Amino acid sequence: VSAFLPQLSIRTKRDGGRLADDELRAFVRGAADGSIPDYQLSALLMAIFLRGLDDRELATWADAMLHSGDVLDLSAIARPKVDKHSTGGVGDKISLPLAPAVAACGVAVPMVSGRGLGHTGGTLDKLESIPGFTVDLPVERFTELVDRLGCCLIGQTARIAPADRKLYALRDVTATVESIPLIASSIMSKKLAEGIDALVLDCKVGDGAFMTTIERARELCAAMQAIGRAAGKRVTAVLTRMDAPIGRTIGNALEVEESIEVLRGGGPADTRELTVELGAEMLALGGVASGDAARARIARALDDGSALALFGRLVEAQGGDARVIDRPREVLPRAKTRTPVLAPAAGVVSAMRSRDLGTAALLLGAGRKRTADAVDPSAGIELVAHLGDRVERGQPVAFLCHGDLPSDAVERAAALTIGAYDLGGSAPAPLSRILEVLR
Ligand code: URA
């Protein structure tokens, strides 16, 4: 590998060739230890995006990413350990109510999450909108909290999936996200490093997802399940609809507030449905309960305050202001300006383009344009009108929440938001978010 020349390997992949195991491992090592510069990593990511990886290349790449850091051993924790990961959606805040709800039902949730990616938000950015909350915990503290509380949420670190920390940040800003091998290896390297027994994947499908068709989504699930199987882990994949944003908020602090509503037994019906269904699959893999009994257990944890109380303890243990569970509006940062977006005509919301809404939120400051950017935790979009709602001309369909921004950024976000609404004559039939479950 001393003769390893990154540009030669990039050229091989660019031209549609296969990379040898030692070339793939050298790139992953270079991403983790910083010895390969961002421009060469980014060029390789684009070549992989365009040319793909075959099964053997993907297995090697994913294994190298997993072993770029430590693989945790949580065998001293007696409870079953099951995690969930989403392939990325708009308004996808489900990990926030889900992790404490599942932990409250007796299954431990050691969760390594990501930041915003492309037009989608990330759990880490959401949690960090709670003042003081840190997602940067040493491995020992993570393990202790999973044992004591039943859940803990952190990011990729220098010790856990460091290659993904680097590659994920580069993909976010180089239009190299929507690639089956890159998504599969990113997700599975984090998840297999956590020391879990089993995993539920929420594979998003539709305009707001990275996989826009069910066929591509099934292909992504198959790739992730193959990586999980090779590591001896049970993986259930749930394909869920991502044709409209989840819930009524997009943006970090806004989504924390909505998650707390779900943890209080309320919140939008789709957000609760996803929490209950994904939670039930996690309880089934953990051997605690299955089917309707598992759904009832999660629903009870949301309704009786046990999941909320656990979330409060988690926030406190991770350095955050735990008063957020009782007074989210006072504790969370609030945007300086709420700019209404008005309906140009009367009608019923017959379709929503989630991708454009996610991009609008990013432009308002909820996501990043460059890897080093900080997000504005208060920025985002409050959706007043959602699928099936009737709106009158001139009525706000949404509010853009933002700080001081150049007017062209707000105008572009407003244009994307208004363009994201189809105001047709009739309401679409209300549909479950769940499309299929691959066990
Ligand atoms: N979530 C991840 O962790 N990685 C991806 O590539 C996409 C979603």
Residues whose N, C-alpha, C, O or C-beta is under 5 A from the ligand:
A	BS01	URA	S86 T87 G88 G114 L182 I183 S186 I187
